[in-house]
Amino acid sequence: MNYEETIEYLYNSVPVFEHVGASAYKPGLGTTLRLDEHLGFPHRKFRTIHVGGTNGKGSVSHSLAAILGESGLRVGLYTSPHLVDFRERIRINGKPIPEQRVIDFVEQEREFFEPLHPSFFELTTALAFLYFAEEGVDVAVVEVGLGGRLDSTNIVTPLLSIITNISLDHTQQLGDTLAKIAFEKAGIIKHHIPVVVGEYCHETRPVFEKKAQEMSAEIVFAQDEHLISDYSHNEEGGIDYTTTDYGELTGQLGGDCQHLNMQTILAALRLLKRHFTITDDNVKTALAHVCDLTGLMGRWQRLQANPLVVCDTGHNTGGWQYLAEQIKRQHCKQRRIVFGMVDDKDFQTVMAMLPKDAIYYWTQASTHRAISAVRIADEGESKGLHGTVFGNVEEAYRAAISDSNADDFVFVGGSSYIVADLLASLQGNRE
């Protein structure tokens, strides 16, 4: 098989959450442990940092990987989902896993794993850990896929656990209250391993404190550390910070939520310095160039200037409480929003947050989980949001650009899959 055929095989042979949703979710570590044993326990051959949470874990993971890489370390980074190419999920110092390594893994291991019927994520996790072990990484930043307690990545014993925040998402799998979801996320807290919690509320803090006490784990609540005294958006689209530990620094990531991620990153660095030599210059350079260093996409990503076009993968109420306000704050002649969502999200609540003065280009992503553009449009009309239905993201985007003047603002989002389709169309391919 070539690379394209290998990826197609993976998509068609194992359950893929991104394609079919909840039916692909396999809670429990049994299959992962069997794969890990078969491959020689690769996860034991490198150190890890384990990052969970509802929102922000991708930004935090990429930022820490960039900082550690700038510190001279060989750094693995395992994240999900990918936007354009499967290989985005597995990187070393920003460089994606080679296509041939993906092909070889499937060809060499399929005889073992096919009878196990692993999920796509279980198989991808096994490949990532094997690749990191083979390549001799010093440390890997491992992002939790879904939840934490029963997630495939939870076989690692990290140097540090990080939980960014908790909001209502994936309630079918994780529970319908913040406390229930926090319990699942807290499952990554290990015996005597420190944990940083980025944000908490009155429902979630006791859950984290109880779990940390049970595990005799040091716990740090980043929002109580007051590591950022001031911040402001800059003209380049990033954020300038005044910090306790590093003075003035600039973050390349410019979303309104990023100051919360930054306080989590800064709190984590205090603990990581117990294990690694990290200079102020390492931190400042990495945070100012995190997208360039790691390949991170889709976080308030500026695609062009006139009109200003931004895409963002925010896809739940926790993310949209920031996105909606940032969109409304843009100085422009006309707001134009290309929008769609998928079926396991609270789309009515998200759509209630959208600005009434925008022109909408309702669409749907190329996934079976997409809510139909017609249904999205009907919901929009019921909330006083007006626009036109388009059959796919590329058509909707081209229409929005065609309708725009230089001083308009175009936003594309509502789902990771909407952004994925957009970026794939702009790059001219889709894996």
C-alpha positions in Angstrom: 0.0 0.0 0.0 1.1 3.6 -0.6 0.5 6.3 2.0 -3.0 7.3 0.8 -4.1 3.7 0.7 -2.7 3.1 4.2 -4.7 6.0 5.6 -7.8 4.9 3.8 -7.3 1.4 5.2 -7.1 2.9 8.7 -10.2 5.0 8.3 -12.2 2.0 6.9 -10.9 -0.8 9.0 -11.2 0.6 12.5 -13.7 2.9 14.2 -12.8 6.5 13.8 -14.4 9.0 16.3 -13.9 11.9 13.9 -16.0 10.1 11.3 -18.7 8.2 13.2 -18.7 9.8 16.7 -19.6 8.0 19.9 -19.7 4.5 18.4 -16.0 4.7 17.9 -15.3 5.5 21.6 -13.8 2.5 23.3 -13.4 3.3 27.0 -10.9 1.2 28.8 -7.2 0.4 28.5 -7.3 -3.3 27.6 -6.6 -3.1 23.9 -4.0 -0.3 24.4 -2.2 -2.4 26.9 -2.2 -5.4 24.6 -0.8 -3.3 21.8 1.8 -1.8 24.0 3.0 -5.2 25.3 3.2 -6.5 21.8 5.3 -3.6 20.7 7.7 -3.9 23.7 6.2 -1.3 26.0 7.5 1.7 24.1 5.8 4.2 26.4 8.3 3.3 29.1 11.3 4.4 27.0 10.8 8.1 27.2 9.6 10.7 29.6 6.1 12.3 29.1 4.0 15.3 30.0 0.3 14.4 29.9 -2.2 17.1 29.0 -5.9 16.8 29.4 -8.9 19.1 29.7 -11.9 20.2 27.7 -10.5 23.3 25.8 -7.0 24.6 25.4 -5.1 21.3 25.7 -3.9 21.5 22.1 -2.5 25.0 22.5 -0.9 24.1 25.8 0.6 20.9 24.4 2.1 22.7 21.3 3.4 25.5 23.4 5.2 23.3 25.9 6.6 21.2 23.0 7.9 24.3 21.4 9.5 25.5 24.7 11.2 22.1 25.4 12.4 22.0 21.8 13.9 25.4 22.0 15.7 24.2 25.2 17.6 21.7 23.1 15.6 18.6 23.7 14.3 16.1 21.2 10.6 16.4 21.8 7.7 14.2 20.7 4.3 15.7 20.3 1.1 13.6 20.1 -2.2 15.5 19.5 -5.6 15.0 17.9 -7.5 15.4 15.7 -5.5 16.4 12.6 -6.8 19.1 10.3 -5.3 18.3 6.9 -2.9 15.4 7.2 -2.9 12.4 9.6 0.8 12.9 10.2 0.1 16.2 12.1 -0.8 14.0 15.1 2.7 12.6 15.6 5.7 15.0 15.4 9.2 15.3 16.7 10.5 18.9 17.1 7.7 20.0 14.7 8.4 17.5 12.0 5.6 15.1 11.2 6.2 11.3 11.2 7.3 10.1 7.8 4.7 8.7 5.5 6.8 5.5 5.1 6.8 4.9 8.9 3.0 5.0 8.9 2.9 2.5 6.0 5.5 0.2 7.6 3.6 0.2 10.9 0.3 -1.0 9.3 2.0 -3.6 7.1 4.1 -5.0 9.9 1.6 -5.0 12.7 -1.8 -5.5 11.0 -1.7 -9.3 11.5 -1.5 -8.7 15.2 -3.9 -5.8 15.6 -6.7 -6.8 13.2 -8.1 -9.5 15.6 -8.1 -7.0 18.4 -10.4 -4.6 16.6 -8.8 -1.5 18.0 -10.2 2.0 17.6 -8.4 4.4 15.3 -7.2 6.3 18.3 -5.9 3.2 20.1 -3.9 2.3 17.0 -2.6 5.8 16.5 -1.5 6.0 20.1 0.4 2.8 19.7 2.1 4.1 16.6 3.0 7.4 18.3 4.6 5.7 21.3 6.5 3.2 19.2 7.8 6.0 16.9 8.9 8.2 19.8 10.7 5.2 21.4 12.4 4.3 18.1 13.5 7.9 17.6 14.9 8.3 21.1 12.9 11.4 22.1 14.0 13.0 25.4 10.4 13.7 26.3 7.0 13.5 24.7 4.0 15.9 25.2 1.0 13.7 25.0 -2.5 15.1 24.6 -5.4 13.2 26.0 -7.9 12.1 23.3 -11.2 12.0 25.2 -11.7 12.2 28.9 -8.7 10.9 30.7 -9.4 8.1 33.1 -10.1 5.6 30.3 -8.3 7.3 27.5 -5.7 5.3 25.5 -2.9 7.7 26.5 -3.5 7.1 30.2 -0.9 4.2 30.3 1.9 6.8 30.7 3.4 7.8 34.1 4.4 11.4 33.3 6.7 13.9 34.9 3.7 16.2 35.1 0.0 16.0 34.5 -1.9 19.1 33.2 -5.7 19.6 33.2 -6.5 22.8 31.4 -10.2 23.3 32.2 -13.6 21.6 32.3 -16.7 22.5 30.3 -19.7 20.5 29.1 -18.5 18.5 26.0 -18.8 14.9 25.0 -21.4 14.5 27.7 -22.6 11.2 26.2 -19.3 9.6 27.1 -18.1 11.6 30.1 -21.2 12.7 32.0 -23.7 15.5 32.0 -22.3 17.6 34.9 -19.1 19.5 35.3 -18.3 17.3 38.3 -18.7 14.1 36.4 -16.5 15.3 33.6 -13.9 16.6 36.0 -13.8 13.1 37.6 -13.0 11.6 34.2 -10.4 14.2 33.4 -8.9 13.8 36.9 -8.2 10.2 36.0 -4.8 11.3 34.6 -3.6 12.3 38.1 -1.0 9.7 39.1 0.6 8.7 42.4 3.2 11.2 43.5 3.1 13.0 40.1 2.4 16.8 40.3 -0.6 18.1 38.5 -1.4 21.6 37.2 -5.1 22.6 36.9 -5.5 25.6 34.6 -9.0 26.7 35.5 -11.6 25.5 38.1 -15.0 26.4 39.4 -16.8 25.5 42.6 -18.0 22.2 41.1 -14.7 21.0 39.8 -12.1 22.1 42.3 -13.2 19.6 45.0 -13.0 16.8 42.5 -9.4 17.6 41.6 -8.4 18.1 45.2 -9.9 14.8 46.3 -8.1 12.9 43.5 -4.8 14.6 44.2 -5.1 13.8 47.9 -5.9 10.1 47.0 -2.8 10.0 44.8 -0.6 12.0 47.2 0.0 14.3 44.2 1.1 17.9 44.5 -1.6 20.1 42.9 -1.2 23.6 41.6 -4.2 25.7 40.5 -2.8 28.0 37.8 -5.4 30.7 38.2 -4.4 31.2 41.8 -0.8 31.8 41.0 -1.3 35.2 39.3 1.6 34.7 36.9 0.2 37.2 34.4 -0.3 40.8 35.6 -1.4 42.3 32.2 -2.0 41.4 28.6 -3.2 43.0 25.4 -3.7 42.0 21.8 -1.1 43.3 19.4 -1.3 44.4 15.7 0.3 41.2 14.5 -2.5 39.1 15.8 -0.8 37.8 18.9 -0.9 38.8 22.6 1.7 40.7 24.6 2.0 39.7 28.3 3.5 41.1 31.4 4.5 38.1 33.5 5.9 37.4 37.0 8.5 35.0 35.9 9.6 36.2 32.4 8.8 39.9 32.3 7.4 41.0 29.0 6.8 38.2 26.4 4.7 37.8 23.3 2.5 34.9 22.4 1.9 34.1 18.8 -1.6 32.6 19.6 -4.1 35.4 19.6 -7.4 34.0 20.7 -9.2 35.6 23.6 -8.9 32.3 25.6 -5.1 32.2 25.2 -4.3 34.2 28.3 -5.9 31.4 30.3 -3.8 28.8 28.5 -0.7 31.0 29.1 -1.2 31.0 32.8 -1.4 27.2 32.7 1.8 27.0 30.6 3.7 29.4 33.0 2.5 27.3 36.0 3.6 24.1 34.3 7.0 25.6 33.5 7.8 26.1 37.2 7.4 22.4 37.8 9.1 21.3 34.6 12.2 23.2 35.5 12.8 20.6 38.2 13.6 18.2 35.3 14.9 20.4 32.4 17.1 23.5 31.9 14.8 26.1 30.4 16.0 29.6 30.0 13.9 32.8 29.7 15.0 33.1 26.1 13.9 29.6 25.3 10.4 30.5 26.7 10.1 33.8 24.9 11.3 32.5 21.5 9.1 29.5 21.6 5.9 31.3 22.6 6.5 34.0 20.0 6.8 31.3 17.3 4.8 28.4 18.5 2.9 27.8 15.3 6.0 28.0 13.2 7.9 25.6 15.4 5.2 23.0 15.9 2.8 23.3 12.9 -0.1 24.3 15.1 -3.1 25.5 13.0 -6.7 26.6 13.5 -6.3 28.7 16.7 -7.6 32.2 15.8 -5.5 31.7 12.7 -5.2 34.6 10.3 -5.4 33.5 6.7 -5.3 36.9 5.0 -5.4 40.6 5.8 -7.7 42.4 3.4 -10.4 41.4 4.2 -9.1 39.9 7.4 -9.9 36.2 7.4 -9.7 34.1 10.6 -10.5 30.5 11.3 -10.7 28.8 14.7 -11.5 25.2 15.7 -13.5 26.2 18.8 -16.5 23.8 18.8 -18.3 23.9 22.1 -19.9 26.4 24.5 -16.7 26.7 26.5 -14.8 27.8 23.5 -17.5 30.0 22.0 -17.9 32.1 25.1 -14.6 33.6 24.1 -14.9 33.3 20.3 -18.2 35.1 20.1 -17.0 38.1 22.0 -13.8 38.3 20.0 -15.7 38.2 16.7 -18.1 40.9 17.9 -15.1 43.1 18.9 -13.6 43.1 15.4 -13.5 46.6 13.8 -14.9 46.1 10.3 -17.5 47.3 7.9 -19.3 43.9 7.8 -18.9 40.6 9.6 -19.3 37.5 7.5 -19.3 34.1 9.2 -18.9 30.7 7.5 -20.4 28.3 10.1 -21.3 24.7 10.7 -21.2 22.2 13.5 -21.3 18.4 14.2 -23.9 16.3 15.9 -22.6 15.8 19.4 -22.4 19.5 20.2 -24.9 21.8 21.9 -25.3 23.8 18.7 -28.4 25.7 19.9 -26.5 27.2 22.8 -23.5 28.1 20.6 -25.7 29.7 18.0 -27.4 31.8 20.6 -24.0 33.4 21.2 -23.4 34.4 17.6 -23.6 38.1 16.6 -26.9 39.2 15.1 -25.3 41.8 12.8 -23.3 39.2 10.7 -24.1 37.8 7.3 -24.0 34.0 7.5 -22.8 31.3 5.1 -24.3 28.1 6.6 -22.5 25.0 5.6 -21.5 21.5 6.6 -18.2 19.6 6.9 -17.4 16.5 4.9 -18.0 14.1 7.8 -21.0 11.9 8.5 -21.3 13.7 11.9 -22.0 17.1 10.3 -25.3 18.7 11.1 -27.0 19.6 7.8 -26.5 23.1 6.6 -30.3 23.4 6.2 -30.9 22.5 9.8 -28.2 24.9 10.9 -29.8 27.7 8.8 -33.2 26.9 10.3 -31.8 27.2 13.8 -30.1 30.4 12.8 -33.3 32.0 11.4 -35.1 31.1 14.7 -32.4 33.1 16.5 -32.5 36.1 14.1 -29.4 35.1 12.2 -29.7 35.5 8.4 -27.7 33.9 5.6 -27.4 31.5 2.8 -27.0 27.7 2.6 -24.0 26.1 0.9 -23.3 22.5 0.3 -19.7 22.5 1.4 -17.1 24.6 3.2 -15.2 25.6 0.1 -18.3 27.0 -1.7 -19.3 28.9 1.4 -15.9 30.3 1.9 -15.5 31.4 -1.7 -18.9 33.1 -1.6 -17.9 35.0 1.6 -14.7 36.2 0.1 -16.4 37.2 -3.2 -19.0 39.2 -1.2 -16.4 40.9 0.9 -14.8 44.4 0.7 -11.3 45.0 2.0 -12.5 46.3 5.3 -14.8 43.4 6.1 -14.1 40.6 8.6 -14.6 36.9 7.6 -14.7 34.2 10.2 -14.7 30.4 9.5 -15.5 27.9 12.2 -18.0 26.2 14.4 -16.2 22.8 14.2 -12.7 21.4 13.8 -14.0 19.7 10.7 -15.2 23.0 9.1 -11.6 24.4 9.6 -10.1 21.2 8.3 -12.2 21.3 5.1 -11.2 25.0 4.7 -7.5 24.5 5.2 -7.5 21.4 2.9 -9.2 23.3 0.1 -6.7 26.1 0.5 -3.8 23.7 0.4 -5.4 21.8 -2.5 -5.5 18.4 -0.9 -7.0 16.4 1.9 -5.6 13.2 3.5 
